[in-house]
Amino acid sequence: MFLFEKGSVSEELTTNDLKRGLAQALDKLGSKKKVLVLPPDITRLDSRAGDLTRYIHKYYGKALSAILPATGTHFPMTAKELTAMFRDIPHNLFLEHDWQIGVKNLGFVPAHYIGKVTQGRWALDWPVQVNRIIVEGGFDLILSLGQVVPHEVTGMANFTKNILIGAGGTENIHSSHFISALCGIEQIMGRVETPVRRILDYAAEQFLTDLPVVYVLTVIESVGDKKPVVRGLFIGDDRECFLKAAELSRKVNITYLDKPLNKAVVYLDAKKYKSAWLCNKSIYRTRMAMADHGELIVLAPGMMCFAEDQALDILIRKYGYSSPERIIQYVSENIDLRNNLCVAAHLIHGSSGGRFKITYCPGRLSRHEIESVNLGFADLKQTLSTYSPSALKNGFNSLPTGEEIFYISDPALGLWMHKKK
């Protein structure tokens, strides 16, 4: 059921448009006594979910009982981040998602279905796990907020992913990520129908239908060097809402290039990108645009670790980024990696397989640390003197030296690919 729909490739939704659209949708739902909001975390700041959560708080007042950021495996949000993203909302309303022990098992997506949608690449039962409060909290409305944008695991982010992965548990996060790696990131990014998406939707149809979930989905476009523009707002309780948002996202968030990129430079805002787990979006979102033997330079001033979870960080350091074949072999031979399949997926997704060079310029990791995981290293300060974000515009740049580069100020807002891909 659609509650609100507004958006197009030329639309520029204002703050008032978002407020009015949300209010219209909530009016249709009638009064509520106990509301839960599931927004993304600070890494999805541009989604406008922070603003939408504030409007929901004002609309429902005391009926808004809790806010659970769908952090998945990310760091819990700090007080500073909560204030920055959700200003004026009391911090005591926020809960932390514990993806390891804070979830409830609802059942399984059967192995035969998994095998069918993955074409035999994976055929084990998929556990359906969600944060306990979602199913035990007694809410009469659960609002799942977020941005629909190309994504490396599900093809397009959000919708059922927000609940089943963002607020999911160890087993389903591990296996969903590894399934995407087995099926090939280049066959998934930017596509609506993917193996993991089909698994999530199957799980939702079988185990979440009794929950009063309504999805509030935005589509955001990065427009040159201007502030990102809201192109769409879609609110509803079924798949049609997601499909409409995904259709628009594919039009405004995918950039098709006439030629592959010999050199790309990506900048990662230190407030959002602190780990390779997140910084590697620079690789995921550009890999289909990179030329063979080209170079991707990643400016990552906030990068201080490989994963937010210490155990996962240790495994990344142990095995390093490598080809799918080698990582799959490591999985078969090593129980620690086999028990942490999202790391295996991350190591596959974060490698170019030797096709192009990846050079990281981290703010708080050493040359030894970067090179030990099979990535290239360059000094951040020195590289910034050559490729200064303040002097670059999004897209192609011709430098005084005569060098041509392609610059991206935030990879989370899109997907870049060569037309032949």
N, C-alpha and C positions, 0 to 999 in steps of 0.2 A: 504494500500500500504506500503510495506516494503521499507525503504530507506537504512537501514543498519542493519545487524544482525551478531553478533559474540558472542559466549559463549558456555561453557560446564562446567561440574563439575570439570575438570582438568585445565581449562583455567586460566591464570593469566594475565589479561590485564594490560599493562603498561600505564603510562601517555601518551606516544606517540601513543599507540593504541587508547586511548580515543580521542586524538586530531585528528588523522587521520580518525577514524570512524565518528566522528561528522562532520568533513570537507567534507567527501564524501557525507554524507546525505544532508548537506546544499547546496553543489554544485548542487545536483539533483533538488533542489527546485528553483534554479535560483535567480536572484537579488531581493531584497526586499527593500522597502522604509520606512516601519514603523513596527518594531518588538517589541513584548512584551514577556518577559520571566517570567514564573511562577515556581520558584524553591521552595523547602521546606525551613523551617527555621533552626536555629542552632541546634534544637533537632534532626535533621536528618543529622548531620554533616558528618557522615560516608558514606552518599549516593554518594559522589563525585559531587553532584550538584553544589557546590560552584566552583569547578574547571571547570566544564562544562559551567557554566555561564560566567566565565572569558574567556574561549575560544570563546564563542558566542560573547561576547563584542569585542574581538579582531577581529573576523571575520567580523562583521557587522559595527563596528565603530559607526558613528553617526546615522545609521539606527536603532540601538537599542534604542528605545524611552523610555522604562520603564521596571522596574523589580518589580514584585509584589510577595513577599514571601507569600506562601499559608499557613498562620499561623492558620487558623480556629479560635479557641477560645484562642490560646496561646498568651503570651505577644508579643507585637510588638518587633522586633529586635532592640537592642541598637546599637549605633555607634560602640562600641567595638566588638560586635558580627558580625556586617556587615564587619568590617575590617578583623576579624579572618576567616570568611567563604568565603568572596568575595573580597579578597585583590586586590588592584590596581583598583577597580571599583569605580568611583565617587559616593558618597553617595546621590547626588541629583537625581540619576536615580531611587532610590528606593522609592516605595510607601508603605503605611501601609494599610493592609486590615482591614476594620471595618465591622465585621460580624453582627453588630446590625443595622446600618443605612446606610452602604455604598453599599448595594446590590440592584439589580433589580429583580423583579418577572417576570419570563418568561412564567409561566403557571403552570399546575399541572399534576402529574402522577395520573390517576384516582383511586379512592378508590377500584373499583372492581379488578383492577390489583394488588394493594397493598394486598388486602385480599387473592388473589390467591397465590402470591409468599410467603406470611407469613403463609399460611394454616389457615387463619382466625384469627390469633393473633392480627392483626391490620388492619383496613379497613377504613382509612380516606384518603382523597386526600393528596398527597405529593407535597408541593410547590417546584418549581424549581427556586432557587435563586442563582445568581452569582454576583460577584463584578461588579459594573457598568462599569468600564473601559474595562472589557473584551468584552462587547457587544456594548459599545458606543465609544470605543477609535479609531475606524477606522483602525485597524491593518491589514496588509496583511500577517502577520505570528504571531502565538502565539505558543511559545515553552513551553510545560509543562514538567518539569523535575522532576525526583525523583527515589527513590529506591523501587523495588517490594520486599516485605517481608511480612510474616504473620502479620495479623492485626485483632484487636478485633471487629471492626465494619463491615468491608467489607470482611473479610476473608483473602484477600491479598491486601496490600496497593497499592496506586497509580492508574494510568490510569484515568478514569473519576472521581475518588474520589478527585484528586488534585484540580479539577475545582469546582465540585459541593458540596464538603464539605470543603476542604482546603481554597477555595475562596468563600464559600457558606454563607448563612445567618442564622439568628436565628431559623427560623421555620424548615428548612430542616436539620440543624445540630441537633437540638433537636430530631426530629422524627426519623432520621436515626439511631442515637445512641440508642434510646429506642427500636426501632424495633429489633436491634441486641440483646439487653438484653432480650427481650421477647422470641426471638427464641433460646437463649441459647448460651453463648460464646463458650462452648466446642463443639458445633455443627457448629461453624463458623470459629474459628481460623485455619488458614492454608488451607482453602478450597477456590477454585476458584469460584465456583458457589454457591452464598449465596443470601438470600433475598435482602439485601441492595445492593449488586452488581447488581442484576437484575434490581432493581429500578433505580440505577444510569445510567445503560446502556440504559434503556428505555428512561429516561429523556434526555440523550445525543442524542439519535437517533431522538427524537421528536423536540428538542429545540436548539441543538448545531451544527447541520450539516452545517449551513451557516458560521460558524466560522472557520478560517484557522488554526486549531489546529494540531500540530504535537507533538507526545509524545517521550521523550528521557528518556529511562528507564534503570536503572542499576540494577544488581544483585550483592550483596556484601556478602562475607562469612567471618565469624570470624574463623580464623585458630589458634587454641590453644591460645598461648600468644603472637602471632605475630600480626603485623599490619593487619587489615582486607584486604582481597584480592578481587579485582574486577573479578567476574566470567563471567559477561556478560554485553553487551551493545546492546540495541534493540531500533531502531528508526523507527517510522512509524506513520500513521494517522488513524489506525483502530484497532479493537479488537484483530486481529491476533498478533500484536506486543506485546500487554499485555499478551496474552495467552502463547507465547513463553517465555517471561520473568518469568511468574508465574510458568510455568513448571520447569524451572531451579531453581527458588527460593525454590520450594518445595523439591528439591533434596539436596540443599546445606544449607538451613536455618532451617530445621526441624531435631532435634536430637531425635532419638528414644532410650529409655533407657530400659535395660533388667529388671530393678527393680525400684519400686517407691522410691522416695527420702524421707528419714526420716528427714534429715536436709539439707536445701539449704541456701546458703549465696549469696546475690546479691549486687554488688557494683554499685552505680549510680554516674557518673561524675558530680561534682557540676556545671560545665559550662553548662551542658545540662539539668539537672534535678533539678528544683527549686520548683515544686509543686507536690502534690499528684496526680493531673491530669495526670502528666507525670510519676512520680515515680511508679505509680501503674502498669506500664508495667512489673515491677518485678513480680507482681501477675498474670497478664494476661498470660504472656509467660511461667510460670512455673506451673500453677495450675493443668495441666493434667499430670505433672510429680510427684506431691507431694503425699506422702503416707497419708492415713487416720491417723489423730492424729500426723502428722509430724509437722515440724516448718520451716517457711520461715523467714529468717532474712534479713532485707533490710537496707544496709548501705547507708544513704542518706545525705551526708554532706552539700549539697546545698539546701535542702528542707526547705522552709520558709513559705509556705502557702499550702492550699488545692487546690485552683484553681487560675488561673491568673486573672480571672474576679472576682471582689469583691462580686458581687451579688451571683455568683455561690459558692464562698467560704463560704458565710454566710449560704447558704442552706445545704452544706455538713456538716458544723458544727451543724446545727439544727437537721438534721435527722440521720446522721451517716451511716456507712456501715452495711448492713444487708441482709437477705435472699431475693430472688426475691419476695416471697409471701408477706413479710412485706412491702417492698418498693412499690410494686404494690398497696397494701392497702393504704399506705401513699399518693400515687398519687390520688387514688379515693377520699380521704378525704380532701386533702389540695390543694387549688388552686395555691399556690406559687410553689409547686413541679410540679403540672400539667402544669404550664406555662413554666417550665424549665426541660423538659424531658431528656435532655442530662445529667443533674445532677442525675436524677433517674437511668439512665443507668449506670453512673459512680459508684453509690452506690451499684448497683447489681454486676457489674464487679469486684469491689474492695473488695468484701467479699468472704470468703471461704465457707460461709454458715455453719460455725462451723466444717467443715470437717478437716481443719488443722489450725494451729496457725500462725498468721502473726505478726511479731515483727518488728516495725519500730525503726530505730536509726537515728533520724533527726538532722541536724545541727542547725536549728533555730526555732524549735517548741518544746514546753514543754511537759512533761509527761502528764499534765492535758489535753492539747489540743489533743494529740494523743489518749489517753484513752477515751476521751469524744466522739469520733467518732467510738468507738468499735474496736480499733486496740490495739495491744500490744506495749509496749514501753520498750526500753533499752537505756542506756546511750551510746552515740556514741563513745566517747573516750575510755571508758572501753571495749566496744565490739570490737573496732579496735585493742586493745591490745591482744585480743584472736584470732580475725580473721583479720589479716593484709593483705590487698590486695597485698602488695609487697612480701608476703611470700606464697601466694596461686597461684595455676595454674588453668586455666579453666578446669572444670571437677571434678572428684573425688580426694579428698585430705585426707590423713591420718595424723592427727595432733599428736604432741608428747604425748598428753594426751591419745591417742588411739581412739579418736573420729573420725568418718568419716563424711565428709561433701562434698557437691557438690557446687562448686563455679562458678559463672557467673560474668564476668567483665562488661558486658553491655547487658541487656536483649533485647534491641531494635534490635539487629542483628539476632534474631532467635526465635525459639519456641521449647520447650522441652516437651516431653511427654513419658509416660510409654507405651510400645508397645501395651498393652491391651486396651489402650484408642483409 
